[in-house]
């Protein structure tokens, strides 16, 4: 007959085997005891006497100081085991953690927090109840963790765990969704070999990029008959509900039409319920769109406010006496914890209470000081929405603002599309062409018959293209973000160090370590994912910790309050460099666009032409000249030279004006000026589907390709960019074009606007583009202000003088 101990041990082995876990694993506290002995020997460790007492208790039981094959040992010495393992999972923090200590990578809990034991139900001996778990998923994760541990601990191959191990749970009572992510710490586990493993050089790890949880891969390359484990692991389960909900909200909110759709609003409401942990949360959305200063009327079909559509008249009538008006006046999220306790209750609040709403947050959204929408978040329970709700709301306010701004932009696009569809918004210089086509269509058409609009083509037009770019704008923007993030981290880290001196918690030490690691990384530069990672770390870990710490100490409270005041967008203490960069960029773009618009008004008087410009990190523009654009008069090729000289002079003027602007810029940015000389006339056709002009013909598309690629061109045989501050570069293909510009240079040199140094350069071949050449001249800043006389006769004379 089996003994009781033997029976339990056999049952344990059978359960583990039945679970499908393939690796041999032995529980051992040897590594922990060794580490505690080191801490006890440290005379500076304040906890040394306590640790010595624990070691004395544990060492008195030989069964706990050697490998434990029988789980009954843990049951027999439960108090001593709990005392020992409390050094890893402190009892004081057990209620705040979902964590457990497991036999290495096996579904056996040796010591766990109440939340962990609830999430992973187990027998009295700690063996997980596989019938209550997702066996396939949990086994895959445990086997994957084993493989990662072998790579790291045996092969010393560092591997970054993917951020995909997460589970979804629904509360049976409230219906709220929670998301969890496991994290395994194997510092107290060891990998041993049962026979000689294959070298890492013979293992192809590339399949992991397609399926990190490929059980067959892990078991084949790291077989259970070769590797075994001893010690124990710390299995933490992190609640990532907030992070996951923010991510899902971002996806839902940024879908096209996400705001004006009942189905999507219901989806957003459900996510808000889980994010704010309010099961009966209600959400209302009111887009307040306008175009050209004219507000739209919200139709009843798209009315999604908490006030019923049939009561909308009452809402507008009593708006100024309502909480909605207070929110708009405050220009920020407005909280009413208990509507019934308000000193004055308007008919609007009365209606809200009739709808079963006792607590509400109203979030007005503005763009350029104009109200573009509002969000209502409400609960039937007074006080259920409170300051904590407001703190969580603050995390997603920027996202909500972006959504409404995008909706406003989409609405502008819809209005413009409607205008173009029915009225065709076109450039004034070619409006007569469209009128001509429309009249022809009407003259040919008959009642009830469809008549196709004749194609609108501008033949034999010569392009004039120019580009004013901000030198190093991407690098400058990234540098501004990098420095702002450094300040952000440094400020928080300083408070955490202060807090750690007062409350030496391990979690504070770990966060200080991570913050320092982020700062060290930023010292050498910034990768594309750094900003997102740092902001996530600060918002989800550091700042909640700071809020907790400020409640423990008056000095910390002052420091943390000052920190959050600086974080507030109104103060911009930790993103002022980025703001300064964007402001500098805008100031330059506005100046350049203003100068071009000013010149455009004058040059249209000289000769009607087609003009279009675009703002990016700089300004680029297209001009088309030709007889087909003129409704009256005759086009002379001399006009092309007129415009080339005008363009050169205007580029010099732009260089001088933007240089003069530098002292006024928050961040000094410099511009580069580029001209493309393209002498081969081609046709442009109005695309009915896109409602814009485009180059006609496959051959002529080369012009568009050249435009897109020349701004990054380098001088052949060097690492120098063609475009440089203080200079104007002209790209050309034909020698006669160079001769023409050299005459213009003489003219400008005589005026004192450019220096006498003219560079003749070859352009490094670009993709699909070879043989481009360039001229480059230096702009002088000390000459008198440029003033181009645009009187037709005088300009003709100046062009003739320049090319004589």
C-alpha positions in Angstrom: 0.0 0.0 0.0 1.4 3.5 -0.9 2.1 6.0 1.8 0.2 9.2 1.9 3.2 11.2 0.8 3.9 8.8 -2.1 0.3 9.1 -3.2 0.5 12.9 -3.3 3.7 12.8 -5.1 2.3 10.4 -7.7 -0.8 12.5 -8.1 1.3 15.6 -8.6 3.4 13.9 -11.3 0.3 12.5 -13.0 -1.4 15.9 -13.1 1.7 17.6 -14.6 2.1 14.9 -17.1 -1.5 15.0 -18.0 -1.2 18.8 -18.6 1.2 18.1 -21.5 4.1 20.0 -20.0 7.2 18.2 -21.5 10.2 19.4 -19.6 11.6 17.9 -16.3 11.6 20.5 -13.7 12.6 20.4 -10.0 11.6 22.9 -7.3 14.6 24.3 -5.4 15.2 27.3 -3.1 19.0 27.0 -3.2 19.5 30.1 -5.4 17.3 32.2 -3.2 19.0 31.0 0.0 22.4 31.8 -1.5 21.3 35.3 -2.4 19.8 35.8 1.1 23.1 34.7 2.6 24.9 37.5 0.7 22.3 40.1 1.9 22.6 38.9 5.5 26.4 39.2 5.3 26.1 42.9 4.2 26.6 44.9 7.3 25.0 48.0 5.7 21.8 46.2 5.0 19.1 47.3 7.5 17.1 44.1 6.8 20.1 41.8 7.6 18.9 40.7 11.1 15.4 39.8 9.7 17.0 37.8 6.8 19.3 36.0 9.2 16.3 34.9 11.2 14.6 33.6 8.1 17.7 31.7 7.1 18.0 30.2 10.6 14.4 29.0 10.4 14.8 27.5 6.9 18.2 25.9 7.4 16.8 24.1 10.4 14.7 22.1 7.8 17.1 20.1 5.5 14.3 19.3 3.2 14.0 23.0 2.2 17.7 23.4 1.4 18.0 20.7 -1.2 16.0 20.0 -4.4 12.3 19.2 -3.7 10.9 16.3 -5.7 7.9 15.8 -3.5 5.3 18.6 -3.3 4.3 17.4 0.1 7.4 19.0 1.5 5.9 22.4 0.6 2.6 21.5 2.2 4.3 20.1 5.4 6.4 23.3 5.9 3.9 25.8 4.5 4.6 28.5 7.1 8.4 28.3 6.6 8.1 28.2 2.8 5.8 31.3 2.9 8.2 33.1 5.2 11.1 32.3 2.8 9.2 33.3 -0.3 8.0 36.5 1.3 11.4 37.9 0.6 10.6 37.6 -3.1 6.9 38.5 -2.9 6.5 40.7 0.2 3.3 40.0 2.2 2.6 43.7 2.4 2.3 43.9 -1.4 0.5 40.6 -2.1 -2.9 42.3 -2.3 -1.6 44.7 -4.9 0.0 42.1 -7.2 -1.1 39.3 -9.4 2.0 37.2 -9.0 3.0 33.7 -8.1 6.0 31.5 -7.5 6.0 28.4 -9.7 8.0 25.3 -10.2 10.1 26.4 -13.2 7.8 26.7 -16.1 5.4 24.1 -14.8 1.7 24.8 -14.0 2.3 24.4 -10.3 1.9 27.3 -7.9 4.2 27.2 -4.8 3.2 30.6 -3.4 0.8 33.1 -4.9 -1.1 36.3 -4.3 -4.9 36.1 -3.9 -5.5 37.5 -7.4 -3.0 35.0 -8.9 -4.7 32.1 -7.2 -8.1 33.3 -8.5 -6.8 33.7 -12.0 -5.0 30.3 -12.0 -7.1 28.0 -9.8 -5.2 25.1 -8.4 -5.5 22.1 -6.2 -4.4 22.1 -2.5 -1.0 21.1 -3.7 -0.7 23.9 -6.2 -1.2 22.0 -9.4 -3.3 24.1 -11.8 -6.8 23.0 -12.7 -6.4 22.6 -16.4 -10.1 22.3 -17.0 -10.6 25.9 -15.9 -7.8 27.3 -18.0 -7.1 27.7 -21.7 -4.8 24.7 -21.8 -3.5 25.1 -25.4 -2.7 28.8 -25.0 -1.1 28.5 -21.5 1.0 25.5 -22.5 2.2 27.3 -25.6 3.3 30.2 -23.5 5.0 28.1 -20.8 6.9 26.1 -23.5 7.9 29.4 -25.3 9.2 30.8 -22.0 11.2 27.7 -21.5 12.8 28.1 -24.9 13.6 31.8 -24.2 15.1 30.8 -20.9 17.3 28.2 -22.6 18.5 30.7 -25.2 19.3 33.3 -22.5 20.6 31.2 -19.7 22.4 28.3 -21.5 23.4 29.8 -24.9 23.7 33.4 -23.5 21.8 34.6 -26.5 19.8 37.8 -25.6 16.3 37.7 -27.0 13.6 40.4 -26.7 10.2 39.0 -25.7 7.4 40.2 -28.0 4.6 42.3 -26.6 1.9 39.8 -27.7 1.5 37.5 -24.7 -1.8 38.8 -23.4 -5.2 37.4 -22.3 -8.7 38.8 -22.3 -11.2 38.2 -19.5 -14.7 39.3 -19.0 -16.3 39.9 -15.6 -19.3 37.7 -15.3 -21.2 40.3 -13.1 -20.3 43.6 -14.7 -19.4 42.4 -18.2 -16.3 44.6 -18.1 -13.3 43.4 -20.2 -9.9 43.2 -18.6 -6.6 42.4 -20.4 -3.5 40.8 -18.8 0.0 40.2 -19.8 2.3 37.6 -18.2 5.9 38.4 -17.3 8.3 35.6 -16.1 11.4 36.3 -14.0 13.7 33.3 -14.1 16.6 34.8 -12.0 16.1 32.0 -9.4 15.9 29.2 -12.0 18.7 27.2 -13.6 19.0 25.3 -16.9 20.8 22.0 -16.8 21.6 19.6 -19.6 20.8 15.9 -19.6 23.0 15.3 -22.7 25.1 17.3 -25.1 22.9 20.0 -26.8 23.3 21.0 -30.4 25.4 24.2 -30.9 23.4 27.4 -31.4 25.1 27.8 -34.8 23.1 24.8 -36.1 19.8 26.3 -35.0 17.9 28.5 -37.4 16.0 31.0 -35.3 14.4 32.8 -38.3 11.0 30.9 -38.1 10.3 32.7 -34.8 9.7 35.9 -36.7 6.6 34.3 -38.2 5.3 32.4 -35.2 7.0 33.1 -31.8 4.7 30.5 -30.1 5.6 27.6 -32.4 5.6 24.7 -29.9 7.0 22.3 -32.5 10.0 24.6 -33.2 10.9 25.0 -29.5 10.6 21.3 -28.7 12.5 20.3 -31.8 15.5 22.6 -31.2 15.5 22.6 -27.4 14.2 19.0 -26.7 13.0 18.0 -23.3 15.4 15.0 -23.2 18.3 17.5 -23.4 17.3 20.3 -21.1 15.9 20.4 -17.6 15.1 23.1 -15.0 15.6 23.6 -11.3 14.8 26.4 -8.8 11.7 28.4 -9.2 10.3 31.3 -11.3 8.3 34.4 -10.5 5.2 34.6 -12.7 3.7 38.1 -12.7 0.5 39.0 -14.5 0.3 42.7 -15.4 -3.1 44.4 -15.8 -2.7 46.1 -19.2 -6.4 46.9 -19.5 -5.8 50.7 -19.7 -3.1 50.4 -22.3 -5.0 47.9 -24.4 -8.2 50.0 -24.2 -6.3 53.1 -25.3 -4.9 51.2 -28.2 -8.4 49.8 -29.2 -9.9 53.2 -28.7 -7.3 54.7 -31.0 -8.1 52.2 -33.6 -11.9 52.7 -33.3 -11.8 56.4 -33.1 -9.5 56.8 -36.1 -11.6 54.7 -38.4 -13.2 56.7 -41.2 -16.6 57.8 -40.1 -16.0 56.6 -36.6 -17.8 59.5 -35.0 -21.0 59.7 -37.1 -22.1 56.1 -36.8 -24.3 54.5 -34.1 -22.6 51.2 -34.3 -19.2 52.7 -33.8 -20.4 55.0 -31.0 -21.7 51.9 -29.2 -18.4 50.3 -29.7 -16.6 53.3 -28.3 -19.1 53.3 -25.3 -18.2 49.6 -24.5 -14.5 50.4 -24.6 -15.0 53.5 -22.4 -16.9 51.3 -19.9 -13.9 49.0 -19.6 -11.4 51.8 -19.6 -13.2 53.8 -16.9 -14.4 50.6 -15.1 -18.0 51.9 -15.1 -20.4 49.2 -16.2 -23.4 51.4 -16.9 -21.5 54.2 -18.6 -23.3 56.2 -21.3 -21.6 58.1 -24.1 -22.9 60.9 -26.3 -21.1 62.5 -29.2 -21.9 65.8 -30.8 -19.9 67.0 -33.8 -20.2 70.7 -34.3 -18.9 71.2 -37.8 -18.6 74.4 -39.9 -17.3 75.5 -43.2 -16.0 78.9 -44.1 -17.5 80.2 -40.9 -20.9 78.8 -41.5 -22.2 76.2 -39.0 -24.1 73.1 -40.1 -27.4 71.9 -38.7 -27.1 68.4 -37.1 -29.9 66.2 -38.6 -32.0 64.1 -36.4 -30.6 61.0 -38.1 -27.1 61.8 -36.8 -28.1 63.1 -33.4 -26.1 61.1 -30.8 -26.3 63.3 -27.8 -27.6 62.1 -24.4 -30.4 64.7 -24.6 -33.0 63.0 -26.9 -33.4 64.5 -30.4 -37.0 65.6 -29.8 -35.7 67.7 -26.8 -32.9 69.4 -28.9 -34.9 72.6 -29.1 -35.0 72.8 -25.3 -31.2 72.2 -25.1 -30.5 75.1 -27.5 -33.0 77.4 -25.7 -31.5 76.8 -22.2 -27.9 76.2 -23.3 -26.4 79.2 -21.6 -27.9 78.2 -18.2 -26.7 74.6 -18.6 -23.6 72.7 -17.6 -22.8 72.4 -21.3 -22.3 76.2 -21.5 -20.0 76.0 -18.4 -17.9 73.4 -20.2 -17.6 75.5 -23.3 -16.6 78.5 -21.3 -14.0 76.6 -19.3 -12.7 75.1 -22.6 -11.9 71.9 -20.8 -13.5 68.7 -19.5 -16.2 69.7 -17.0 -17.2 67.2 -14.3 -20.5 67.2 -12.4 -20.3 64.4 -9.8 -23.9 64.8 -8.7 -26.3 66.7 -11.0 -29.0 66.6 -8.3 -26.8 68.6 -5.8 -26.2 71.5 -8.2 -27.2 74.9 -6.6 -29.1 75.8 -9.8 -30.7 73.2 -12.1 -31.8 74.2 -15.6 -34.3 72.3 -17.7 -31.3 70.7 -19.4 -30.1 69.1 -16.2 -33.7 68.1 -15.4 -33.9 66.3 -18.7 -30.5 64.5 -18.0 -31.9 63.3 -14.7 -35.1 62.1 -16.4 -32.8 60.1 -18.7 -31.4 58.4 -15.6 -28.1 60.3 -15.5 -26.8 61.4 -12.1 -23.1 62.1 -13.0 -21.7 63.6 -16.2 -18.5 64.8 -17.8 -18.7 67.1 -20.8 -15.7 67.4 -23.0 -15.7 70.3 -25.5 -13.1 70.0 -28.3 -11.6 73.1 -30.0 -9.6 73.8 -33.0 -8.1 77.2 -33.6 -10.3 78.6 -30.8 -13.4 77.2 -32.6 -15.7 74.6 -31.0 -15.8 71.6 -33.3 -17.4 69.0 -31.1 -18.3 67.7 -27.6 -18.3 64.3 -25.9 -20.7 63.4 -23.0 -19.7 60.7 -20.6 -22.4 59.9 -18.0 -23.3 57.5 -15.2 -26.6 56.7 -13.5 -24.8 56.7 -10.1 -23.9 60.0 -8.4 -20.1 60.2 -7.6 -19.2 57.3 -9.9 -17.5 59.8 -12.2 -15.0 61.6 -10.2 -11.5 63.1 -10.2 -10.0 59.7 -10.9 -12.2 59.5 -14.0 -10.9 62.9 -15.0 -7.3 61.8 -14.6 -7.9 58.8 -16.9 -9.8 61.0 -19.3 -6.8 63.3 -19.5 -4.8 60.4 -21.0 -7.1 60.1 -24.0 -8.0 63.8 -24.5 -5.4 64.3 -27.2 -6.8 61.3 -29.1 -10.3 62.7 -28.9 -9.1 66.1 -30.1 -7.4 64.5 -33.1 -10.5 62.5 -33.9 -12.7 65.7 -34.0 -10.0 67.6 -35.9 -9.9 64.8 -38.5 -13.7 64.8 -38.6 -13.6 68.6 -39.2 -11.0 68.1 -42.0 -13.1 65.2 -43.5 -16.1 67.5 -43.4 -14.1 70.2 -45.2 -13.1 67.7 -47.8 -16.8 66.6 -48.2 -17.9 70.2 -48.7 -15.2 70.9 -51.2 -16.0 67.7 -53.0 -19.6 68.7 -53.2 -18.6 72.2 -54.5 -16.3 70.6 -57.1 -18.9 68.1 -58.1 -21.6 70.7 -58.7 -19.8 73.9 -59.1 -16.1 72.9 -60.0 -13.8 75.1 -58.0 -11.0 75.9 -60.5 -8.1 78.3 -60.9 -9.4 81.7 -62.2 -6.8 81.7 -65.1 -8.4 78.7 -66.7 -12.0 79.1 -65.6 -12.9 80.2 -69.2 -11.8 76.7 -70.4 -14.4 75.0 -68.2 -17.1 77.5 -69.1 -16.3 76.8 -72.8 -16.5 73.0 -72.2 -19.8 73.3 -70.3 -21.4 75.5 -73.0 -20.3 73.0 -75.6 -21.9 70.2 -73.6 -25.2 72.2 -73.2 -25.2 73.0 -76.9 -24.9 69.3 -77.9 -27.1 67.9 -75.2 -30.8 67.0 -75.4 -33.3 66.7 -72.7 -33.1 63.3 -70.9 -29.8 62.4 -72.7 -26.4 62.0 -71.0 -23.7 64.0 -72.7 -20.1 63.4 -71.8 -18.1 66.5 -70.9 -15.4 67.1 -73.5 -11.9 66.7 -72.2 -10.2 69.8 -70.9 -6.6 69.9 -72.0 -4.0 72.6 -71.9 -1.6 71.9 -74.8 2.0 72.9 -75.1 2.5 74.5 -71.7 5.9 75.1 -70.2 6.4 74.5 -66.5 8.1 76.8 -64.0 8.8 74.8 -60.8 10.4 76.0 -57.6 10.9 74.7 -54.1 11.8 76.4 -50.8 12.8 73.8 -48.3 13.7 73.9 -44.6 17.2 72.5 -44.2 17.4 69.5 -41.9 13.7 69.9 -40.8 13.3 66.2 -39.9 16.6 66.2 -37.9 15.6 69.4 -36.1 12.2 68.1 -35.3 13.6 64.9 -33.9 16.2 66.8 -31.9 13.6 69.0 -30.4 11.5 66.0 -29.4 14.7 64.2 -28.0 15.6 67.2 -25.8 12.0 67.6 -24.6 11.9 63.9 -23.6 15.2 64.3 -21.8 13.8 67.1 -19.7 10.6 65.1 -19.1 12.5 62.0 -17.9 15.0 64.0 -15.9 12.4 65.9 -13.9 10.5 62.7 -13.0 13.6 60.8 -12.2 14.7 63.5 -9.8 11.5 63.1 -7.8 11.7 59.3 -7.9 15.3 59.5 -6.5 14.0 61.7 -3.7 11.1 59.3 -3.1 13.5 56.3 -3.0 15.6 57.9 -0.3 12.4 58.3 1.8 10.8 55.0 0.8 13.4 52.5 -0.5 10.9 50.4 -2.5 12.2 48.0 -5.2 9.7 49.2 -7.7 11.0 52.7 -7.4 14.5 51.5 -7.9 13.5 49.6 -11.0 11.7 52.6 -12.4 14.7 54.8 -11.7 16.8 52.2 -13.6 14.5 52.3 -16.6 14.2 56.1 -16.7 18.0 56.3 -16.5 18.3 53.7 -19.3 15.9 55.8 -21.5 18.0 58.9 -20.8 21.2 57.1 -21.7 19.7 56.0 -24.9 18.5 59.5 -25.7 22.0 60.9 -25.1 23.2 59.1 -28.3 20.1 59.8 -30.4 16.5 58.7 -30.8 14.9 55.8 -32.7 11.5 55.8 -34.2 9.8 53.9 -31.4 11.5 55.7 -28.5 9.0 58.5 -28.1 6.0 56.2 -27.9 7.9 53.9 -25.4 8.9 56.7 -23.2 5.5 58.4 -23.1 3.9 55.0 -22.4 6.4 54.4 -19.5 5.8 57.9 -18.1 2.0 57.9 -18.3 1.3 54.3 -17.3 4.0 53.7 -14.7 5.9 56.8 -13.5 3.1 59.3 -13.1 0.7 57.0 -11.3 3.5 56.1 -8.9 4.3 59.8 -8.4 0.6 60.4 -7.5 0.8 57.6 -5.0 4.1 58.9 -3.5 2.8 62.5 -3.1 0.2 61.2 -0.6 3.0 59.8 1.7 5.1 62.9 2.2 4.6 66.7 2.2 7.9 67.4 0.5 7.1 64.9 -2.3 3.6 66.4 -2.6 5.0 69.8 -3.5 7.6 68.4 -5.9 5.0 66.2 -7.7 2.4 69.0 -7.9 5.1 71.3 -9.5 5.9 68.4 -11.9 2.3 67.9 -13.0 1.9 71.7 -13.4 4.8 71.7 -15.8 3.3 68.6 -17.6 0.1 70.5 -18.2 -0.2 71.4 -21.9 -0.9 75.1 -21.0 2.6 75.4 -19.5 4.4 73.3 -22.2 7.4 72.9 -19.9 8.3 69.6 -21.4 7.5 70.1 -25.0 8.4 73.7 -25.6 11.2 72.9 -28.0 8.9 70.9 -30.3 6.4 73.8 -30.1 9.1 76.3 -30.9 10.2 74.2 -33.9 6.7 73.9 -35.3 6.2 77.7 -34.7 9.4 78.5 -36.5 8.4 76.2 -39.4 5.0 77.8 -39.6 6.5 81.4 -39.5 8.8 80.5 -42.4 6.1 78.8 -44.5 3.7 81.7 -43.9 6.3 84.2 -45.0 7.3 82.3 -48.1 3.6 81.6 -49.1 2.8 85.2 -48.5 5.6 86.4 -50.7 4.6 84.0 -53.4 0.9 85.1 -53.2 2.0 88.7 -53.4 4.1 88.0 -56.5 1.4 85.8 -58.0 -1.2 88.7 -57.8 1.2 90.9 -59.8 2.4 88.3 -62.3 -1.2 87.4 -63.2 -1.6 90.9 -64.4 1.4 90.5 -66.6 0.3 87.2 -68.1 -2.5 84.9 -67.1 -1.1 81.5 -66.1 -1.9 78.5 -64.0 -0.5 78.6 -60.5 -0.5 76.1 -57.6 1.5 75.8 -54.4 1.8 73.3 -51.6 3.0 73.6 -48.0 5.0 70.8 -46.4 8.3 71.3 -44.5 8.7 74.2 -46.8 6.8 75.4 -49.9 6.8 74.2 -53.5 4.9 75.7 -56.4 4.1 75.0 -60.1 3.4 77.5 -62.8 2.2 76.6 -66.3 2.6 79.0 -69.2 1.3 78.7 -72.8 -1.1 79.9 -75.5 -3.7 77.3 -74.5 -4.1 79.1 -71.1 -4.8 82.5 -72.7 -8.4 83.3 -73.5 -7.2 86.4 -75.4 -3.9 87.6 -76.8 -0.9 85.9 -78.2 1.7 84.0 -76.2 5.3 85.0 -76.9 8.2 82.6 -75.9 9.8 85.7 -74.4 7.2 85.4 -71.6 9.0 82.1 -70.5 12.2 84.1 -70.0 10.3 86.8 -68.2 9.0 84.2 -65.7 12.4 82.5 -65.3 14.0 85.8 -64.5 11.1 86.7 -62.2 11.4 83.3 -60.5 15.2 83.7 -60.0 14.7 87.1 -58.5 11.8 86.0 -56.2 13.9 83.1 -55.0 16.7 85.4 -54.1 14.2 87.6 -52.3 12.8 84.7 -50.4 16.3 83.7 -49.3 17.0 87.2 -48.1 13.6 87.6 -46.3 13.8 84.2 -44.6 17.4 85.0 -43.5 16.2 88.3 -42.1 13.5 86.3 -40.2 16.0 84.1 -38.3 16.4 86.4 -35.2 12.7 86.3 -34.7 12.4 82.5 -34.9 12.2 80.5 -31.6 14.5 78.0 -33.3 16.8 79.3 -36.0 16.0 77.5 -39.3 17.5 78.1 -42.7 15.9 77.7 -46.1 17.3 76.3 -49.3 16.0 77.4 -52.7 15.7 75.1 -55.8 14.6 75.8 -59.3 13.9 73.2 -62.0 14.4 74.5 -65.6 12.3 72.3 -67.9 12.1 73.5 -71.5 10.1 70.8 -73.2 6.5 71.8 -73.5 3.8 69.2 -72.7 0.1 69.0 -72.2 -1.8 68.9 -68.9 -5.3 67.3 -68.7 -8.0 67.9 -66.2 -8.8 64.6 -64.5 -12.5 64.5 -63.9 -12.2 61.8 -61.3 -9.6 63.7 -59.3 -10.8 67.2 -60.2 -7.3 68.5 -60.9 -4.8 69.0 -63.7 -2.2 66.3 -64.3 0.5 65.8 -66.8 -0.7 64.0 -70.0 1.1 61.2 -71.6 3.5 58.5 -70.2 6.6 60.3 -71.6 5.8 63.6 -70.0 5.4 61.9 -66.6 9.2 62.2 -66.4 8.7 65.9 -65.3 6.7 64.7 -62.3 9.4 62.1 -61.4 12.1 64.8 -61.6 10.2 67.1 -59.3 9.7 64.4 -56.6 13.4 63.3 -56.5 15.6 66.4 -57.0 15.1 67.9 -53.6 17.4 65.2 -52.1 20.0 65.3 -54.9 23.7 65.3 -54.2 26.6 66.7 -56.2 28.2 64.0 -58.2 31.2 62.4 -56.6 30.6 64.0 -53.2 28.5 63.8 -50.0 27.3 67.4 -50.4 23.6 68.1 -51.0 23.0 70.3 -54.0 20.6 72.6 -52.1 22.4 74.7 -49.5 21.4 77.6 -47.3 22.3 81.1 -48.6 22.3 79.7 -52.2 19.9 79.3 -55.1 20.3 76.1 -57.1 19.0 75.6 -60.7 18.7 72.1 -62.2 18.8 71.8 -66.0 19.4 69.3 -68.8 20.4 71.5 -71.8 23.4 73.7 -72.2 21.4 76.5 -73.7 19.4 76.7 -70.5 22.6 77.2 -68.5 23.7 79.9 -70.9 20.3 81.7 -70.4 20.7 81.6 -66.6 24.3 82.8 -66.7 23.0 85.9 -68.4 20.5 86.4 -65.6 23.3 86.0 -63.1 25.2 88.8 -64.6 22.1 91.0 -64.4 21.6 90.1 -60.7 25.3 90.6 -59.9 25.1 94.1 -61.3 22.1 94.8 -59.0 24.2 93.5 -56.0 21.8 90.7 -55.2 24.1 87.7 -55.8 27.9 87.2 -55.6 30.2 86.7 -58.6 30.8 83.0 -57.7 28.9 80.7 -60.0 29.2 76.9 -59.5 28.7 74.6 -62.4 27.8 71.1 -61.0 26.8 67.7 -62.1 24.0 65.9 -60.1 24.5 62.4 -58.7 22.3 60.0 -60.8 18.9 59.5 -59.2 16.6 56.5 -59.6 15.7 56.6 -63.2 17.3 60.0 -63.8 20.7 60.5 -65.3 22.6 63.5 -66.8 21.1 66.2 -64.7 23.3 69.3 -64.2 23.0 72.3 -62.0 24.1 75.9 -61.4 24.4 77.4 -58.0 24.8 81.0 -56.9 25.4 82.7 -53.6 22.8 85.2 -52.2 24.1 88.5 -50.9 22.3 89.9 -47.9 23.7 93.4 -47.6 22.4 94.9 -50.9 19.3 97.1 -51.1 15.9 95.5 -50.9 14.9 93.7 -54.1 12.1 95.4 -56.0 11.1 93.8 -59.3 9.3 96.2 -61.7 6.4 94.2 -63.1 5.2 96.7 -65.6 5.0 94.7 -68.8 7.1 97.0 -71.0 9.8 97.6 -68.4 10.0 93.9 -67.6 10.4 93.0 -71.2 13.2 95.6 -71.4 14.9 94.1 -68.4 14.7 90.6 -69.8 16.1 91.8 -73.1 18.9 93.6 -71.3 19.7 90.5 -69.3 19.9 88.2 -72.4 21.5 90.8 -74.7 
